[in-house]
Structures are given as structure tokens and as C-alpha cells.
């Protein structure tokens, strides 16, 4: 009935599990988990350092954007101040505007948005036919520590 009924099979039981696992692994494969672990740790370190660099670059870009906006607002305000000096509201109707009335710099008010900013102004006049035109260049520089940002506004006006 049974094919193996006449044979007796002897099974040898091992007294410890370690002899089983040692017997099943070739000698060249011992310690491979250590190499894989070192590789994984190295890759994780590289990913973490790349993430730190990305965050630092993002912080620097945001700082430059904020200081750039401040410099732009300061340059714009300086151009407005130069136009107010060039064409004052309280002068006679027949008064002639001259670039000599525009100062070479404008001191921004001492408020949070303008701190650490300086504004320089330049006015040039030229004639186009019978019309005198004025070009005002306003350059603002805002700086803090290693960050230095400059913005320039150019405005043209005529009488």
C-alpha cells in the first residue's frame, strides 16, 4: 500500500538553532547586513544634508525678497520726494522747475519698513523742442549683515 512502508527514516534533530543557520549560510554572506546598514545610513545622511541645504537656500531667497521689496519701496518714495522738490505745491504758477532744487539724497523716515535703507537721487533735465523734461533716478540700497539689496526707479516728468 505505502511505498515507503518498509523503510525506516531517521531524523537528526539539532540541539541549537545557530548550527542550523550557520550551516545554511555560505561563508561569503556573513556580515552583509552590516554593509547594507552602513549604506542605508550613508544615503540617509546625504538626503538629510541635501534637505538642510534646500531649507537654507529657501531662507536666503525669502530674506532677499523681503529686503528687495523694502529697497523698491524706498526708491519709489525717494522718487516721489524728488518730484515734490522739483514741483512744489506752494510755488507761484509762473515758477520754473530746476534740477538744482532736488537734493542728491533722501533720508527715509525712521519706520520699520525703511530701516537700514539709504536713497540717492539724481536729476537731469533736457529739452525736447520747446518742452523741458526731467529725468529723476532714485537708487535705494538696503542692507543687513551679509545681505545687500539695491533697487533703482527712473521717473520722467515735464512742465
Secondary structure, 3 states (H helix, E strand, C coil): CCCCCCCCCCCCCCCCHHHHHHHHCCHHHCCHHHHHHHHHHHHHHHHHHHHHHHHHHHHHHHHHHHHHHHHHHHHHHHHHHHHHHHCCCCCCCCCCCCHHHCCCEECCCCCHHHCCEEEEEEEEEEEECCEEEEEEEEEEEEEECCEEEEEEEEEEEEC
